[in-house]
Amino acid sequence: MSRTERTQEMLAHVAAWKDSGKSRASYCAEHGLNVHTMAYWCDKARRQARSGGFAPVELAGGSGVEVCYPNGVRLVLPEGTSTAQVSAYIRLY
């Protein structure tokens, strides 16, 4: 398994664990994962989430901008909102 495949697999486990509502130890036992390895990947996922990087965005005309925060909050900004304002709203989270 390549490094990229391993990373994708483990980050998928982190997301699945968070969605499961189970304890980390319980999830790891069910999936045959080492608890310490899972802790490493949880920390890595948390650091990636905080990196503050931006993904490229292509805007379709006429609908404005919608910002979706990881906690489920959605913010719809009107068409013509400046990129500086959009950036400020993104950084609020």
Rosetta blueprint (number, residue, H / E / L):
1 M L
2 S L
3 R H
4 T H
5 E H
6 R H
7 T H
8 Q H
9 E H
10 M H
11 L H
12 A H
13 H H
14 V H
15 A H
16 A H
17 W H
18 K H
19 D H
20 S H
21 G L
22 K L
23 S L
24 R H
25 A H
26 S H
27 Y H
28 C H
29 A H
30 E H
31 H H
32 G L
33 L L
34 N L
35 V H
36 H H
37 T H
38 M H
39 A H
40 Y H
41 W H
42 C H
43 D H
44 K H
45 A H
46 R H
47 R H
48 Q H
49 A H
50 R H
51 S L
52 G L
53 G L
54 F L
55 A L
56 P L
57 V L
58 E L
59 L L
60 A L
61 G L
62 G L
63 S L
64 G L
65 V E
66 E E
67 V E
68 C E
69 Y L
70 P L
71 N L
72 G L
73 V L
74 R E
75 L E
76 V E
77 L E
78 P L
79 E L
80 G L
81 T L
82 S L
83 T H
84 A H
85 Q H
86 V H
87 S H
88 A H
89 Y H
90 I H
91 R H
92 L L
93 Y L
